[in-house]
Amino acid sequence: MTVALLESLPDRPGPDTPVIAPELIVNPDAPNGRYGDAIWPLAPLNANPSAARNALHWDPFPAPLREELTYLAWSMINRALPDDFLVGRVPTWRTRQSPGKLYATVMRWRALAEWLVKRDITTLAECTSEDLRAFALDNLRTPKSREYAGSFLTSISRLWAFDSYDVQPLGIGEPPWHWEGIDDFLPAATSRGENASDPITAATMGPLLIWALRVVDDFAEDIMRAWETVMEMTGRAEATVTTKLGLARIKEYVDSRRDRGEPIPSWVQSRGRTACIPYISALTGASTGQVERVLRRDYRSEYVRANLGPSPLKLKIKGRIDGTPWTKAIDFGDAETLMRHLGTACFIVLAYLTGMRPGEVLSLRSGCCPEPDSGPHLIYGNVYKTARDEDGNYQSEGVLREMPWVAIAPVVSAIRVLEQIVPEGALLFDAHAHDFLLRRNFTGSITYGTMSERIERFATWASDQAKRLERPHETVPADPQGAIGTERFRRTLAWHIARRPGGLVALAIQYGHMRTVVSAGYASRSRDGIHDLLDIETARATVDTLATLNADLSEGVGISGPAARRAINAAAHAPEFIGTVMSARAAKDILDNPQLSVYDNPGSYLMCVYNRDKALCHRMEGQQEAPSLDHCQPSCANISRTDHHADRLIALAERLEKQAASELVAVPLADRFRRRASRLRTLANEHYRNRITVQEDPS
């Protein structure tokens, strides 16, 4: 059996044969290539607005094998493997590949070709099964990841498949892993994907989120009005014609500022700080050419170079931080940067507070979140990672999500801001609309790489604002695991919901509420929805709690409370599970085990050894599978405390007593502080009076 060719293409391509058959084109705005071209764009195959626009460049391929690989690549683009080829293959094999995987496959063919040519193998007919074995063992055992190596071997298998199913096969040897199994050709298994990526640390995510929300909710109106003013002034300057009156006005403007010792408005350009020509033109009514000539002439040029100052826009600042305007004025030259930061802040809010994948965020369009008649706001958009047609092949244009995402208020605000930036119906992160300065003719959305760079710049800008406003606690420290990127927000949301950290993140979002909202926004039938990540992070938090408790108990730390012995028994199982929670199935095994249901609740200075039959936190709501840690009841039978919790109770009591003793605190408030401190000390004393250790009570 041979692979079937689309009817619109010849059996064998000529120089002018289209690279991509018309029937396969899903992005008609992208140019198609010709077979004889040195560069083949793959964009016509891709309707995902956030996907990379890859192109195959043939010149770097080894000359002896270039023509053979060119033909097989053309065949792979335009043909589908027969269904019978998939029999016995792994479930992830498809008769067709997505554009991104097509590109990666051909690039791996190039690596094989370079290896073959170095060994004087100049045609695929000379490449035997033993050559493929040697290539795999030489290049893919170390230090590559198992996923990468497996994908690479699959690419070589696809090369063999398209050759062997061709009408005139070249005869490349069959890969030996087809009959020997693939394991011997792969490195050891490693963790990968979302579950293995590091969450953004709370110390970084907290202030980053605070500033993103602040920009969206409090600064957006000021920033957009500033940008409108800049565009209006720029347009006015560009439209101003040269007149004698204009020349007189610019001369008078510069001379009067020089006489008063006032600086000349400026901005920062690629060549450094220079006079802001469009700003001055709009103010004076002189043409931009007149402004430039006057500022560069005689005595005026010397004064201009030595006295460059700001170019403030005449706008009333409405945004506030703790009742104070966030800035005195917005500079003409800063408006474009602030618009980029505004778009970036919207992305951070959307990516973090919805649990969407970055591609799903970047593919949202204006109008995706209509005003509801009742109930919460819903976001309608496409999914791409799991988009498949009836044959299981990838659909780059995505498919409409069966269940919309649920949007909390900050997310809705971010969408409304973006809808003011882009045209109606356009992508919320349309690359052309967000290219504020140059307005280049981009298509699709902002790329992952560009957004990653903008996030890093936003973090730097936010830290600068925190320092300027004397709010050092709101600077954004560098994340210990490196760049923030675009793909870590989803994992970070799940981590924070499961762990509920304190600090600035907690100030921004109530995580108990977020768990309900985010989980509800994902279809239960989705294999890899956010609920899987939530389960994984909750299970990991449980294992970490048990491991810490186990270590503390072994060092003689005491524990008290009605659930103390259950906590000791649970902690004894910790060594069995450390490092094992890398999948949703492993997480489910832990979460479904009632003997392991231990949740640390540092905000209440206790641990919950959860038994839903004894839980008081759900008395008004009915039994639940997990505790409501924000509704802990002092008399609950699931409570336990360690020495560490008791020590923190005493430390808090001491702080309250110190506050109560201050002359600056009103008497009623001081009395309240003392009463709470007394209650805390009572709880701590009860712990120390009733504490047990594993040495005392191994049961």
N, C-alpha and C positions, 0 to 999 in steps of 0.2 A: 504494500500500500504506500502511496506517496501523499505528501501534504498537498491539499487543494489550494490552488491559486485563485484569487479574486478575478472575476470575469473581465474587469476593466483593465487588467494588466497582462502583458505578454508572458509566455513561458520563460523566456530569457530576456532580461532587461538590456536596453541599449542606453547610450549616453543621455538621451532625452527622456527616458522613462521616468515617471514620477517616483520619488522615493516612497511616498505613501499613497496607497490607493484611495481614490475619492470616497469610497464607501466607508473607510476607516476614519476619515477626518471628523473630529468633533469640535475643533476650534478653527472655524473658517477664516478668522482674522489673522491667523499665523501663516506665514509663507511656507509653501511646500518646496522641497528641493528636487533636483534632477539627479539621476543615478551617477552621472559623470562628474558631479560637483565634488569638491574636496571637503565640503561641510554639509552635513545633513541635519537640518533642524528637526527636532522631535516635537516641537510645540503644537503642530496640528493634531497630534494624538492626545493632547492634554487639555482638558477643560476645567481642571482644578485651579482656581485663581491664585492659590498660595503655593502651588508646586513649582519646583525649579524648572526653568526653560532650557533643558539640556539640548546639546547638539553633538553629533558624532563628527569628529575631526579626523580625516583619514590620513593626512600627511605624516603624523607621527608613527603610524603603523609600519612594521618592517616591510620593506618593499617586496621581498620574495613571496610573502604570504598575503599581501594587501588585497590583491584582486579576489582571492578565494574567500577571505573573510568579508570583503565588501558584498560579494554575492550572497553569502550565507546570512549576513545581517539583513540585507534587503528581503531575503526569503522569510526570515524570522519576523520582520515587521509586517509583512503582507500575507503570511500564511499562518494557519493554526495547525498545531500538531493533531494527528488523528486521535480520536477518543480512546482507541484501544492502546495507545502508547501510555496512557495514564494508569492502566490496569497494573496494580501492584506497586505503584509509586506512592510516595507519601502524600497525605491529603492536601498539602499546600501547593502541589504541582498544578499548573493550569495549562490549557492549550495555548493561551495567549498571555503575554505579560503586560504589566503597566508600563507607561513610558519611562518612568524612573528605573524600573528593573531591566527594561530593554537596554537602557544606557549602561547600567552597571554590568550587565552580561557581556556586552561588546567590549567594554573596557577590560574585563577579565580575559577575554579572548586575546586582547592585545598583550597582556602580561604573559600568557602562554606562548604567543607567537614570538615574543622577544626571547624567551627561554629556549624555544626550539631553534631559532636562527643562530643563537650562540653555539649550538651543538651541530651546526651545519645541516639542519633539517629545514629544507626550503619549500616543501609542499606538504599539505595535510595528509596526502597519501603515504608519506614516509613516517608519519607519526603513529607509532604502535601503542598497543595497550601498555607495554612496559615503559614506554616514554611517558605516558600519562601517569603511571604509578610513580616514576622517579620525580616528575614535576610536583606531584601532590606531596610526596614525602619530603622533598627538598624545601618546599615553600610554605606549606600549610600546617605543619605540626606545631611549630613554635615560631614566634610568640603570639600567634593569632588567636582570637577567640573562637570557640567552637561554632558559634553562629556564623561568623565570617567565613571560616573554612568550609562549613557545610554549604553555604550559599555559593562559594567559589566553585566547589565541585559540581553543584547543580548547574552552574553556568557552562561548565565543560561538557556535562551530560547533554545539555541543550544543543551545544555545537555539534556533538556526535549525532544527536537525533535529527537535526535539520539536514545534515549531510546524508545520513543513512536513508532517510525518507525521500531524498531528492530523486528526480528522474535519472540524473546522471551523477551518482554519488562519487566523491573523491576517494573515499575509503579510509577515513581516519579510524584508528583503532578504537574499539569500545572501551570505555573506562572500566578498569578492573573492579571498582567499588560496586558496579552493577551486579556482579555475581559473588563477590567476597563480602559484601556489606560495607557500610561506610564508616563504621566506628573506628576501624584500625587506621583510617586516614585522617582522623580528626584529633585535635588536642582535647584535653580534659574539659568536662563541662564547666561553664562559668555562668554566674547569674547575669541577667541582661534585662533590657527593657525598662519600663516604668518602675517595676518593683525593685530594681537594683539601683536606680538613679538616686542620688542624694537629694533629700529635701533641702530647700533653702533654709538656712538656720533662722530661728525666731529672731535673733539679734539683728539680722539683715532684713528679713521679711517684714518685721513690725514697722520700722520707720519707713521702709519702701512703700508699704500699703498705706500708712498714714498720709504720706505726701501725695500718693496717687489719688486717694479719696479727696484730699484737700484741694488738689488742682482741679479735679472734676467738679466737685460740689461748690467750692468757694472762689476759685480763681478763673474758671472757664469764661464767665461773662466778660471779665476785664480783658482777658487774653484775646478773645474773639473780637471785641470792640477795638482793641489796639490793632489787630491785624486788618480789620476793615478800614481803619483810619490810614494805615500804612499803604494799603492798596489804593485808596482814594487819593492820597497825596502823591503816590508814584504815578498814577494815571494822569493826574493833573499836571505833574511835572513833565511827563512825556508829551503831553498835548500842548504845552506852552510854546508859542512861537517866539522867535527873536524880534524884539522891538526896542526902540530907543528908550522908552519908558522902563522897560525891564532892565536895561543896562544901568540906567540911573538908580533904580531901586536896589540892585545888588551892590553897587558901589557904596551907596548910602548905608546899606545894612552892615557891610563889613567895616566901614569907617566908624560908624556909631558904636559898634561893639568894641572896636579897638580903642576908641576914645574912653569908653567906660571900663575898659579892662576885662570885658566879658569874653569867654571862650567861643570858638567857632564850633557849631554842631558837627559831630563826627560819628563814624561807625567803624567797625572792624571789618576789613575786607581781606582777600587772600594776600595782598601785599602789606598788610598791617593796618593800623589805625589811620584813617584819612578823612578829609572833610566829607560830610554826608550831602552829596550833590542834590539828590531828589528832594530831600527834606528842606534844604535851603531854597531850592527852586519853588517848591509849593508855598513856602512862607512869603517869598518876595515877589512872585509873579515873573521872575526872570527865567529864561529858558535854561535848560541844563548846560548847554554849551556856553552861554554867557556866564553862568555861575563858575564853571570850571576855568574859563579863561581869566576872569577877574581874580579868583583865588590864587592863581599861579603867577600873577604879574607883580612886578616891582616890590614895593614895601609891604604890600598886603600878603604876599606869599610867605615872607619871613614870619610875619605875625601869626598866620594860619598854622604854619608848621610847629610853632612854639606854644600854641594856645588851642589845642584841640580839646573839646569838652563833650558833654552828653547832648543827645537830641531827644529831649523828653516830649512825649505826646500829651496833648492837652485833654486828658481824660480824668474823670473822677473815679478813684479806685474804690470799688464796692466790696471787694473781698476782704475778710477779716480773719485774724488769728487771735483768739482770746480778746476780741473787741478792738484790736488795733489793725489798721490797714497793713496788708502783707508787703506792700512796697509803696514808696512815696510816688513813684511814677514809672511808667513803662517806656523804655527807650525805643526810638524808631528802629535801631539796629538789632534790638533784642526780640522784636515781635515774631519774626520768623522762627527763631529758636524756641520761643515759648509755645508756638503752635505745634512744633514737633513734640515738645514735652507734653503738651495737652493730649495729642494723639497717643503718645506712649503711655501716659497715665490711664487713658481709657482702655488700652490693651491690657495693662496690668490688672485693672479692676475686673475686666471681663474674663481673662484667663484664670485668675485666682479665685474669683467668687462664683464661678459657674462650674468649674471642673471640666470645661471643654478642652479638647486638644487644640494646640495652636492653629492647625490648619482649619479647624472648624470655626475658630474665632475670626481668622483672616478671611473666611469665605462668607461671613454674614453680610447681608445687604440692608440698605436703608428700608425701613418698613418691616423689618423682621420681628419687631416687638410691638404689636399694635396695642392700643389702650383696650383693656378688657371691659366687658359689660359688668362683670363681677368676678371675684376671685383674684388670684395672683396674676402678675404679668407673665406671659409665656414668650419664649424666643423660638422662632421657626427657622430652621436652616438645614443644610445638607450635612451628611456624614460622608467621609471619604475612605477612611482606613478599611472599613468593612463593606464598601460598596461593590457588589457583584451582580452580574447579569444572570439570566436563567441557567447559563452554562457554568457559572462559577468564576467567570473571568472578570478582571478588575474594570470598573467603570470610573474613568478619571473625572467625569463630570459630577460624580457623587450621586447620592439618592437622598430624597427628603427624609428626614428623621421621622420615624414612626411616632415617637412621643417628643413634644417640644421640651426645651429646657425651662425650668422655673427660674424667674429672675427676681432677686431681692432688690430693694430700692436703689442701692449704689450702682448696680448693674444697669438698671433702667436709665439712671442719670447719665451713665457713660454712653449708652446708645443714643440718647437724645442729643448729647453734645456732638457725637460723630455725625449724626444726621444733619446737623447744621454745617458740617465741614464739607460733605460730599454731595453730589447731585442726587436728586430723588431716584430711588431704585438702584443706585450704584453700590458697589462694595463699600462697606464702612471703612475699610482700610485700603481704598483704591490708591494704587501707587502714584498715579498722576495727580490726584487731588491732594495727596499728602506730600508731594514734592513742591513745597510752598515757594521756594526761592527760584528754581530754574523752570519749573512746570514742564519737565521733559515728557515726551510722548510715551510714557510707560503704559503697559497693559497689565491687567491682573492686579493682585494685591501687593502690598509691601512684602518683600521676601523675608524668610526666617532670619537670614544673616543681617539684613538691614534693621529689622526690629530688635535683634539681639544687641546690636551696636547702640541703638537708641535707648534701650533699657539701661545699659551701662552709663551712658551720658546722662540719662535722667537721674540715676542714683548719685552721680557726681554733683549734678546741679542741686538736687535735694539737700545733699550735705552742705553745699555752699550756702544755701538759704538758711539752714539750721544754724550755721555758724554766724551768718550775718544777723540773724534775729536773736542770737544768744540763746539758742535752744539746743545745747550740745547733746542732750539725750535723744534728739531726733536726727542725728547724723546717720547715714547709712553705711555701716562698716562693710568692708569687702567680705564676701562669703568665703569661708575656709575651703570650700570645694571648688572654687573658681568662678567663672563667669555665671551670671544668673541665667542667661539664655531665655528661650521661649518655652521649653518643654518640661521644665521642672515645677511649674506652678501647680499642675494637676496633682502630682505626687505630694507637693508641699501642703496643699489644701487637705488632702487625706491625712497626712501626718499631723497637722495642727488640729484637725477635728478630733482625731483619736487621742492626742496628748493634751489638748487644751492648755497651751503654755500661757504664762502670764506676760507681763510687759505690754508693749505697744500693740502687738497683734491682738491681744485680748481686749484692749481698749477699742479696737476698730470693729471687731466682729464677735457676736455671741455664738460660740461654736456648737452648743447644744441645738440651737435653732438651725444653724447651717447644716448639721447632719441631716435633719429632717428635710430641709428644702432641697439640698443638693441630691440626696438619694431619691427623692420623689421626682426629680427632673430627669431621671434615667430609666429607660425601659428595662423592666426586670428580665426581659429575654436577651438583653445584650450580654454577650459573653465576657466582655472586658469593660463594662461600664464602671463609673466612678464608685459604685457600691462595692465592687471587688477590691478596689484600692482601699476603700474605707475599712473593709474587713481585714485586709492584710495589715494595715497600720494599727488597727485596734488589737489584732492578735500579737503583733510585734510589741506594742506597748504592754500587753499583758505579760508576755515572756520577759521583757525587761524588768517589769515590776517584780515578778517572781524571782528572777535572777538576783536582783538587788536585795530582796528580802532574804533569800537563801544565804547570800554572803553575809548580810548583817547578823542573821541568827547564828551562823557558824562562828561569828566573832564575839558572841555573847550578848548581842543586843536583845533587850527585853521586848515583849509584846503583850498587850492586854486587850480586853474587850470581849464581848460575847462570842465573836467569831475568831478569837485568837488561835485556837487549836486547828480550826479549818484552814486558817492562813498558813500555819506551820506545815500541815500536810500538803497543801498546794505548792509551797515553796520547795519542798523536797523533790518535786518533779521538774524543777527548772532546768537542770543539766540536760534533760532529754530533748528539750526544744530549742535551746540556744542556737541560733543560726539556721534554723530549719524553715522559717516562714518566708518562702520566696514565691509562693503561688496561692491563688485563692482557695484551692483545695486544702492545702496545709493550714491556711488560716481558719477555714471552716472546721477542721478537725479540732483545733484549739478552742475556738469560740463555742463549739457544741459540747465541749467537755465541762460539765458543771463543777468538777473538782478543781478546775483551773481559773475560775471566774473571780480573779482578784484585780481590783482597780484602785490605783493610787489616786487620792483626791487631796492634793496639797492645799487647795484653797479652803478645805474644811479641816485640815490637819488630822486626816485619818485615811484608812484604807477601807474599801468596801469589798468584803468577801461575799459576792452576790449569790443569794438564793432567792429566786423570785417569789417563792411561797412565803418568805419572811420579810420581804422588802416593804418598807413603809413609804418609800419615795413614789410609789405608783398606786397608793391606796385610793386616790381619787380618779386614777386613769385606767385602772385595771392592770393585770400582770403584763410585763414586758420581758423581752429577751435580754436586755441590758439595763443597768441602773441609770437613773437620772441623777447624775452627780451634783447637779445644781439644786437638788431638792433633798439632800441628806437630812435625815431626822435623828436627833441625839439619842432617842430610845430604840433605834433600829437594832435588830438582832444580827445584822450583817456587819456591824462596825468592829474594827480593830485598830489599835494604835501601836506604834513602836516608840522606842526612846527618842528617835529623831523627831517624830511628831510632837511628843511632849516637850522636847527642848524648844521647838519652834513656838509652841503655845506660851511657854514662859517668856521667851524673847519678845513676843508680841505684847504680852501683859506688861512687861517692863516698859516698852515704848509707850503704851497707853497711859501708864501711871506717870511717866515723865511728862507727857503732854498735859495730863490733868493738873500737874503741879505748876504749870506755867501761868504766870499772871495775865498772859494775853488771851487765855481761854476763858470763855464765859462760864459762870458757875454751873448752869444746867448741863452744858456740854461736858464740863469736867466731871460732874457726877455720873454722867452716862459712860464716860471713859473708864471710871473707877469700877462701875458695876460690871462692865464687860471684862475688865482685867481680872476681877474677882472670879467670874465664871470660868475664864480661861485657866486660872491657877487651880481651880477646883478640878477641872478635867485633867490637868497635868498631875495633880496630887493623886487622883484616883488611879491614873495609869501606874505611877510608881508604887502605889500601895498594892495593886493587883497584878503587876507584871509577872510574866513567867519567861523562862528561857528554855531552849531546846535541851540544855544540860539538865535542867530541873525537871522538865516534863517532856520527854521525847515523844509522847503520844501526840 
